[in-house]
Amino acid sequence: MATQDVRVRIGPSPTGDPHVGTAYIALFNYVFAKKHGGSLVLRVEDTDQTRSKPEWEEMLVEAMHWLGLEFDESPEKGGPFGPYRQSERGAIYREHTEQLLSNGSAYKCFCTSERLEELRRQKAQLKGPPGYDGHCRRLSDQERQGHLDAGDAYVVRLKVPHEGQTIVHDRLRGEVVFENAQVDDQVLMKSDGMPTYHLANVVDDHLMQITHVIRAEEWVSSTPKHVLLYRAFGWDEPVWVHMPLLRNSDKSKISKRKNPVSLNYYREAGFLREALLNYLGMMGWSMPDGSEKFNLEEMIKEFDFDRISLGGPIFDLQKLTWLNGLYLRDVDAKQMLMAWKESIFTEAMLDKVAPLVHERIEKLEDFIDHIGFFFNGDLIYDESATKFLLPKGREPKEMVKLFEQICEKIDGLAALSVESVEALLKEVVENTGFKNKEVFLPVRVAVTGTKASPPLYDSMAVLGKERCRRRLRHAMSHLKTL
């Protein structure tokens, strides 16, 4: 394959904050494309209409711009293989589903949700392998027509061979063999006419002429279904490259409960993009000379998949912080000042903070005493703060559970506003049986470090999702030590 033919993509779903794992996969796709003079495509996989939001997509694109990982084709830029949002490609998926039904590679499944739930229950009781039992695959033409005449809803499933094996040829792992008997008849088209991940990805990767699918190893188990789909369509497969997952120090998959995973956090906390890219480049890959500090251009020059280690790379926040310190010490005082203005003391942030403390100060220098918590990192909870974090009569584990619920609700919001914070906290009071003072004061102390702060709703809205969530989790860790 000529190097100019290389085409790679990332396909994030806009269902939450831009994830550091997305940046990790995007980086390796970007570096590989640039190494070979190829193209990087952003395809937004927004077929989950209940969870996908335009604001999440905007946040993702902005995060990629901040990192400097620019796309050659995207919903924003356009390109010859658009549209680049899966929600706008419905007719394409329906057409290709009809092809699979016509050539006998797929079938219509009329099983109700009640039957499927009973099937799952029975298989769990018998401790058998999960998956569909192929009931509708065995329907006669007359039975199938009867369902259609009755107007019964259906999904379309892939007809997986019962015998033999499917072999995935992975660039990093060699041959990965799957017994077809263990591969489920995967749903390709849902009853609402929207495609599943499996169908949409295979169709889009083929039509967008993607040559290398570089994605996380969690998709290895789905790849035999994708290989079978390529065969069903009569298409050539791309090169499969499944990157090792980022992991916490205990080897578990990186998660927001143990590490900040939102790119917004790293940006707002003052990590330099160069340091974050450098660190992500060290996740499972190394420079030939073993150097730990390198820039994007140096990584592109030296990049080779043969230097990737499949051992799960540990995402160590302390090491990232150390590396960020190296980058900060490389800049002069003027550049440092610019960095502060760009990421910490932004004009937008100061515009939000000033009205909250305007009535509280008597001299301009008092401003500093009142705004410190808006800009600090992790707070330190002393004995007096701990007293307010743990209301009288409550156990630490109760407050940890309460803070966890608040964090989960914050996760579901694209951003915090005075109105959304008020609604969120009032809902928590109603649903938990906690009194107002047992929720509002502990939350105030957790996110501001003091009981005497500007109004709580306003303060949380200005602090934003990342700081509030990070501080609530930090307070949870503190409570667990009591």
Secondary structure, 3 states (H helix, E strand, C coil): CCHHHCEEEECCCCCCCCEHHHHHHHHHHHHHHHHCCCEEEECECCCCCCCCCHHHHHHHHHHHHHHCCCCCEECCCECCCCCCEHHHCHHHHHHHHHHHHHCCCEEEECCCHHHHHHHHHHHHHHCCCCCCCCCHHHCCHHHHHHHHHCCCCCEEEECCCCCCEEEEEECCCEEEEEEHHHCCCCEEECCCCCECHHHHHHHHHHHCCCCEEEEEHHHHHHHHHHHHHHHHHCCCCCEEEEECCCECCCCCECCCCCCCCEHHHHHHCCCCHHHHHHHHHCCCECCCCCCCCCCHHHHHHHCCHHHECCCCCECCHHHHHHHHHHHHHHCCHHHHHHHHHHHCCCHHHHHHHHHHHHHHCCCCCHHHHHHHHHHCCCCCCCHHHHHHHCCCCCCHHHHHHHHHHHHHHHHCCCCCCHHHHHHHHHHHHHHHCCCHHHHHHHHHHHHHCCCCCCCHHHHHHHHHHHHHHHHHHHHHHHHHCC
